[in-house]
Amino acid sequence: MPLSLKWSVQRITTKFEFKIARSAESYYDVIILELSDGEFTAFGEAAPSKRYEQGHKAILELLSEFKNQILELAVDQAESRQDQLEKLFPQSYSLQAALDTAFWDLHGQRLGTPLWKIFGATRQLVTSSYTIGISDLSIIPEKIKEAAAYPILKIKLGTDYDHDIMRAIRAETDKVLRVDVNEGWKTLDDARRGAEWLAEENVEFLEQPMPAHQLDDIARLRDFSPLPLVADENSVRPEDIPGLVGVYDGINIKLMKCGGLTNARKMVSLAHEHKFDIMLGCMIETSIGISAMSQLGSFARWLDLDGNVLIANDPYKGVGNQAGEIILLEKPGLGIEKS
Ligand SMILES: [Mg+2]
């Protein structure tokens, strides 16, 4: 039976407003794909980030326009399929990711094998962090309480009241903290002072301290920084990785930036080749996107796969998250069910 493709827009609502250095949102419109061959139904998700592309409406137009070409893509030829996806949709990484994910899910279901096994990964994963977005100081105790079960917190900074935020968090908890500045510190002096100060606050690493285009400044910061530096906005696609040698210690890989599991696997290999530590991260996503990235989880030193537990209305069930422990399934493909 020929393939068929359906899509829908789902509005996912965050438990708390999700605020970072450059944006604040309380809901996100994501696009869910259902790819079927008549026997199996596979899922994919596009959670477009405004940092990298237009919103969901542009994706809906692309899906309508190119549906026939999509249905001709090969289910079992990931590399050539990804080449075609990049030619068809150069302006939408998240649509590439949604389609790549759905085709991988279908491939795994046909083989009767979980994707993590197909990828040569294992079920032994490190504990994922749980993100504390920027907020008024008065809300911080409530947010730390909401995160009580999670042993590792990722703190969003990059404001003009970073010290107050950290003081409010440290008044509530002595957990391991990771800090993501989301390009929020604009000068080398600010970044140097920030890195030095956070090293005294029992912080494990510093993510994207400065704007991606200030790569020279970040390289100078690294000469000084007592904390490892991890690239996020600087490590978008596989071709970015060689240029980060000497600037960063680790890279954050996300499906919605890189265009899917096929490219994420390439980034894992390149990270090994160039001796970068690997973090696997996410946008605010449902359990479809999170389950997809989790398939590569055992290749990472750090996991930040909490997008589905930050939302109040996840329409899907996939991998588990028990206090930050991501539980991979033995089901074929991604193992997604509607919740
Ligand atoms: Mg980040």
Residues whose N, C-alpha, C, O or C-beta is under 5 A from the ligand:
A	BS01	MG	D180 E207 D232
